[in-house]
Amino acid sequence: MKRIPLIAANWKMHKTTAEAKAFITLLAEKTASSQRRIYIAPSFPAIEGAVNAVQDAEMTSKILIGAQNMSDHAEGPFTGEVSATMLKHSGARFVILGHSERRQYFAETNACIQRKVQKALYTGLIPLLCIGESKHERESGHYESVLSLQLEECLKDVNAQQMAQLLIAYEPIWAIGTGENATPKIAQQTHRFIRDWIEKKFGHACSEEVYLLYGGSVKSDNISSLMQQTDIDGVLVGGASLDVNTFSAIVNY
Ligand code: PEP
């Protein structure tokens, strides 16, 4: 089964509200004839402006705005944190969880990410869960056990119905921001491994519904060969999502 291609942008710590709005207005024009689903994750302060820009462009059925992270707590004395409910009220529809930069620079563990997945689901936000192995784990042949553990621990207590709404991004750490993307063959094999894992745990129907995105140095010149793979339903784009012309070319591949 081939799912409608989904192109997601992770803007990381880039773009003010004004820049986000201008980007979305142009993106809406440049992708007007595309049937693809577009997800954009701006920084927290730009979420509401981005949501308004999508509404003004009458693209709410096609472009979804989400967040790059959120707290694993519901509310309370956690200075600097942002809750799932706050995101929901600012118009976010999805949230990226477990990005490798969060794991690496902010010491996020699978247990912490699991609590965030639960909070997101409870609040009605779509979790976009990132998993991926390091270069050493890939080269030493341990990547399947690393990915299985991330899936097992981050998805603890998720049921098949919830699982079908989740998005999983396979983002090999060695491919993020490095220019060294996984070959379509490696990406496909790994996505197949992830879909098989989901099938074993949640059943065939669920594994067919779940969106599996590839992330790691996706550009306009490698998107087609990645998207031709049976188990790649979309991509999560970092660096190449910051320029509206480049990102539109990826959406319109
Ligand atoms: C990312 O950070 O999610 C990502 C995929 O980055 P890049 O496209 O720059 O490799």
Residues whose N, C-alpha, C, O or C-beta is under 5 A from the ligand:
A	BS01	PEP	N10 A175 I176 G177 T178 G215 G216 S217 V218 L236 V237 G238 G239 A240
